[in-house]
Amino acid sequence: MVTRLPTPPQLDGWNHLYSGKVRDLYVPADGSDAHLLVVASNRVSAFDHVLEPPIPGKGALLTELSNWWFARIDVPNHLAGADSGAPPVPAEVADRATVTRRLEMFPVECVVRGALTGSGFAEYRRTGAVCGIELPAGLEDGDLLDAPIYTPAYKAPLGEHDENITFERSVELVGEEVATALRDTSLRIFAAARELAAQRGVVLADTKFEFGRDPRAAAPGPAGLVLADEVLTSDSSRYWDAAAYADTALPRAERLASFDKQIVRDWLSAHWDRSGEPPALPAEIVSQTRARYAELLERLTAA
């Protein structure tokens, strides 16, 4: 069960629609349905619980990084232009909110793995494969793959966990044309992003993308795909420091230290048995987590 979420703020020109663990969605107060206001909160979640206290500035850091990537990806995205006719972003959330087109989302989460780690490594140890894709024997946690692999997931209904699926199952869900476009577009974006990250001394290990279709427009691009949600942020991607990763003398945990909330997960794993409500995060864990988010943004976006 997810812990109770705080009451979202009232925003001029927008009505609250829905709150997830880390984001709040609003629709125009005038009743139009073409746009959404997506507000990235400072909330942090782990193990299906929203934790206390929040991470100061987290929403703004992730919004800035996502928008930076959107500007560098040659795929249509969900951001609404200034002349879209939507209400403006309220001043009190201006640094962590975006106005987007309202899309019909595909029920497939597009995961691309350039390295074998996390749940993918756990599955590989059990089966020798990830989402039905056979991999060479003898791979270790954190090994880079010869070529990135596409391992989609089914976006489960609210309150349920996403389910890893095969490409063939994604075809059954959305049809062959869309499934192929989702795969090929995701791999192409990942390849370009990984190259750019490498130029900044960062390894992009894996990520997830989400796509939709605008029912009001014939969107350009393969199968009318529109890139949506957040993109290539610390909350949707795993990044490693390239210098640390290359230093094989370091312990594996240091080589694979990611620029995200892994600090939070590690602390909770050491101080909570996952029964009842999780403990409050210490100030030093909050500070260290914010610093990791901020460092990734600075390293990627620096000229």
C-alpha positions, -999 to +999 in steps of 0.1 A: +000+000+000+012+035-008+011+059+021-013+088+022-004+117+000-005+153+011-034+175-001-023+191-034-023+229-035-051+249-052-037+266-083-053+295-102-067+285-135-064+247-128-083+220-111-066+191-094-071+158-113-049+132-098-018+128-076+008+100-079+036+092-055+057+121-068+036+142-092+003+161-092-018+165-124-043+194-130-068+202-158-079+237-170-105+251-147-125+262-178-134+226-185-113+222-217-096+188-220-067+194-244-040+202-218-026+191-184-005+208-159+021+184-146+037+194-113+068+176-101+066+175-063+096+173-039+082+140-026+104+110-026+092+074-027+107+040-021+093+005-017+058+018-025+058+044+003+060+082+001+086+092+026+092+121+050+107+146+047+106+155+010+138+164-009+141+202-012+142+214-048+138+178-062+108+188-084+126+217-100+158+198-106+140+170-124+118+193-144+148+213-156+166+181-166+136+167-184+130+199-203+167+200-213+165+165-228+132+172-245+150+201-264+176+177-276+155+147-287+143+148-323+109+131-315+076+150-310+069+155-273+040+165-251+051+200-242+025+226-251+037+258-268+032+292-254+004+298-279-015+266-271-043+285-254-038+267-221-038+286-188-003+298-178+018+279-153+010+294-118+038+313-103+040+292-071+050+261-091+067+277-121+100+261-116+086+225-113+056+224-136+050+221-173+019+225-195+015+195-218-008+182-244-033+157-231-025+124-248-039+089-252-011+070-235+000+036-248-001+009-220+036+000-226+065+013-206+095+014-230+126+002-210+160+003-226+190-014-209+225-006-219+239-024-189+229-055-169+219-045-134+190-041-110+159-063-117+174-072-151+204-087-135+183-106-110+162-121-138+193-129-158+208-149-128+176-169-127+170-175-164+199-164-185+176-139-202+159-105-196+123-103-208+128-132-231+161-119-246+188-145-242+222-130-231+257-144-230+267-165-200+290-152-173+278-116-172+282-097-139+262-070-122+269-037-140+284-052-172+277-031-203+259-050-230+273-052-265+241-036-277+213-020-257+182-042-254+145-032-254+126-048-225+091-034-224+067-035-194+030-035-192+017-004-174-005-020-148-038-004-135-034+021-106-022+005-074-007-026-091+029-032-102+041-030-137+048-063-154+078-070-175+067-084-209+082-097-241+081-077-274+056-102-287+033-094-258+036-057-266+025-064-301-006-081-287-013-050-266-008-022-292-004-038-326+027-045-346+032-011-361+030+008-328+050-019-309+078-017-335+078+021-335+080+021-297+109-002-297+129+014-325+122+050-313+132+041-278+165+025-289+173+054-311+167+080-283+188+059-259+217+057-283+219+094-288+214+102-251+241+077-241+266+093-265+258+128-251+261+116-215+294+100-223+307+133-235+299+147-200+317+118-182+285+100-173+274+064-182+237+061-191+230+025-179+192+023-185+161+043-188+124+041-195+103+061-219+065+066-222+047+075-253+012+085-263-008+098-293-026+132-296-062+124-306-066+160-318-038+161-343-020+140-368+013+140-350+044+135-370+068+107-364+065+069-365+030+057-358+022+092-345+042+087-314+045+116-289+072+113-262+055+121-228+060+120-191+095+128-178+125+118-199+160+107-189+158+121-154+173+107-122+139+092-114+134+074-147+170+065-155+202+050-140+234+070-145+269+062-132+300+083-130+322+072-159+355+076-141+344+056-111+328+029-133+361+025-152+381+021-120+379-017-114+400-013-082+369+003-065+343-018-048+314-026-070+290-005-049+311+026-055+316+019-092+278+015-096+267+044-073+239+060-093+228+097-095+193+091-079+176+080-047+196+049-042+210+065-011+174+065+002+168+029-007+200+018+009+193+036+041+158+022+044+170-013+037+194-010+066+169+006+090+134-007+082+120-042+077+092-029+054+065-035+079+043-006+091+052+029+082+088+037+072+109+059+094+116+095+087+148+101+066+177+117+085+188+151+074+221+138+061+203+113+038+180+141+025+210+164+018+231+136+001+202+127-021+196+162-032+233+166-039+232+136-063+203+150-082+219+184-085+253+170-095+238+150-124+219+181-137+251+202-135+273+177-152+248+170-181+238+205-188+271+223-184+282+239-216 
